[in-house]
Amino acid sequence: MLSLIDPENTLVSEQRKIRASFAEISFSDGLYNNAADIEAQYAHFGFTTKRTIPPFSYYTLLLIAPGKNNYLGDNSDQALVDFCMKQADGIYYIYNKPLCNFVKIDASNRDSRDFWHWIRALSLVSQFNGWDKYEKRYVDWIMEQRNKDGLWEFPKKFDFALSDSWRGKNKIIDSTIFVLRLLAKKKTF
C-alpha cells in the first residue's frame, strides 16, 4: 500500500526490484513456472513456506506495474499479462475468475465477484505494457456496457464508492468514474 501513497519511497523501490526479479525468473521461458518462482523466493528469503506470493497477486501487481521505473523486461511483462488474462483463475483478493471471460455490467454473482471486481482486476493488468494486445477488445466490451445516457451504472454499491449515499445520480457518477479510471489507465483500487 505504501506504493500507492509514496511511489518513490526507497522501501518500495527495493521491494519492486525483488518482486520483479521473481517475476522475471517465473516467466523466463514465456510461461509461468511455479517451481522456479518458489525456488527464487526460497533462495532470496532463505526459508520455505507452504504458499509463496505469486507475481500475479494483487500486491505484487501493485508493486511491479511499470511507472517511473520499469523493473520487468518486455518479454516477462507480456508473459505476465498473458498469464493474468488467459490462465490465472483470477487476481488474488480482487477477482476469482479468469479475466478473459467478459462480464456484463448487470452480473450479480453469489460470491460478489461481478463487473466492478472484474474492472478492478483489469485496471491492475492494464498498467503493464503487455495490456496493449488486449486493450481494444476489452475497451469495446466495456463501452457496450453503458446505459442509454452513455454512462455506467453498477447494480449494487461497490467497496470503493466515492459518495456517502447512492441516492439520485450518485450511483451512476461513482460507477462511471470507476470505469473511466480503467479506460484512462489509472489504477482503481
Helices and strands as residue ranges (DSSP letters): H 2-5, H 10-26, H 34-45, H 58-64, H 74-82, I 83-87, H 115-125, G 129-131, H 132-144, H 170-183
